[in-house]
Amino acid sequence: QVQVVESGGGLVQAGGSLRLSCAASGRAFSSRTMGWLRQAPGKGREFVAAISWNGGRREYADSVKGRFTIPRDNGKNTVTVYLQTTSLKPEDTDVYYCAARDTPIMGVRAGDYVYWGQGTQVTASS
């Protein structure tokens, strides 16, 4: 069965850092694009970052370029994707979701993703 599980959220002061982790299993995620998206209350899910199956291509939202990175580790049965955040701002406060596509093709829209985790809260206080 498919499992996508995030961890690592929390409360930090503005300017701080957090590393989010996502463990995905149950499909051939090692050959799929993976991404991170975020959502504020009452708003739609917003693209944050994505990484191709072999790490050769990474895409970032303009709002996080230069501050966030998205490495991945393709294990035998579980793919782990990280979101390393630095220089966090209060406007980065959201629920962050890990998601997987069902294809190796890059995706930068919420609708591109098929499998989703439960979300993890990130709060950057001013």
C-alpha positions in Angstrom: 0.0 0.0 0.0 1.2 3.5 -0.7 2.6 5.5 2.2 3.8 9.1 2.1 4.8 10.4 5.5 6.2 13.8 6.4 8.1 14.8 9.5 10.2 17.6 10.8 7.9 20.6 11.0 7.8 22.9 14.0 8.1 26.4 15.4 11.2 28.5 14.7 12.0 32.2 14.9 12.2 34.1 11.7 15.6 33.6 10.1 15.9 30.1 11.4 16.0 26.7 9.6 14.1 23.5 9.5 14.6 20.2 7.6 11.5 18.4 6.6 11.6 14.8 5.7 9.3 12.6 3.6 9.3 8.8 3.3 7.4 7.4 0.3 6.9 3.7 -0.3 4.5 1.3 -2.0 5.1 2.4 -5.6 8.1 2.9 -7.8 8.7 6.3 -6.4 12.4 6.0 -7.3 11.4 6.7 -10.9 8.9 9.4 -10.2 9.1 13.2 -9.6 8.6 14.2 -6.0 7.6 17.6 -4.6 6.8 19.8 -1.7 3.7 22.0 -1.7 2.2 24.2 1.1 -1.2 25.5 2.1 -2.4 28.3 4.2 -5.8 28.2 5.8 -8.5 29.0 3.3 -6.2 28.9 0.3 -5.2 26.4 -2.3 -2.0 24.3 -2.3 1.0 26.3 -3.5 4.0 24.7 -5.3 7.3 25.0 -3.3 9.8 22.7 -4.9 10.2 19.5 -6.9 12.9 17.1 -7.8 13.1 14.7 -10.8 13.5 11.0 -10.2 17.3 11.1 -10.4 17.9 14.5 -8.9 19.1 15.9 -12.2 16.4 18.6 -12.3 15.0 20.7 -9.5 12.4 23.4 -9.6 11.7 26.1 -7.0 9.0 28.7 -6.5 10.4 32.2 -6.8 9.5 32.9 -3.2 11.9 30.2 -1.9 14.7 30.3 -4.4 18.1 30.6 -2.7 16.6 29.7 0.7 15.2 26.1 0.2 16.7 23.0 -1.3 15.2 19.6 -2.1 17.5 16.7 -2.1 16.3 13.1 -2.3 17.6 9.6 -1.5 16.3 6.7 -3.6 16.5 3.7 -1.3 15.6 0.1 -2.3 12.0 0.2 -1.0 11.6 3.7 0.3 12.3 7.1 -1.3 13.2 9.9 1.1 12.8 13.5 0.0 13.9 16.4 2.1 13.1 20.1 2.2 15.9 22.0 3.7 14.7 25.4 4.7 16.8 28.4 5.7 16.2 32.1 6.4 12.6 31.3 7.2 10.1 34.2 7.0 6.8 34.6 8.7 5.1 34.3 5.3 6.6 30.8 5.0 4.2 29.7 7.8 2.0 27.0 6.3 1.2 23.3 6.3 3.8 21.6 4.1 2.8 18.6 2.1 5.1 16.0 0.4 3.6 14.7 -2.8 4.5 12.3 -5.6 3.7 12.2 -9.3 2.8 9.0 -11.2 5.4 9.9 -13.9 9.0 10.9 -14.2 7.9 14.2 -15.8 8.5 17.4 -13.8 5.4 19.0 -12.2 4.9 22.4 -10.7 1.2 22.4 -10.0 -0.8 20.8 -7.2 -2.9 19.0 -9.8 0.2 17.3 -11.2 0.6 15.2 -8.0 -1.3 12.0 -7.2 0.0 10.8 -3.8 0.0 13.0 -0.8 1.2 12.9 2.8 -0.8 14.2 5.7 1.1 17.5 6.0 3.4 19.0 8.6 3.0 22.4 10.2 5.9 24.9 9.8 5.6 28.2 11.8 8.2 31.0 11.6 7.5 33.6 14.2 8.5 37.2 13.9 
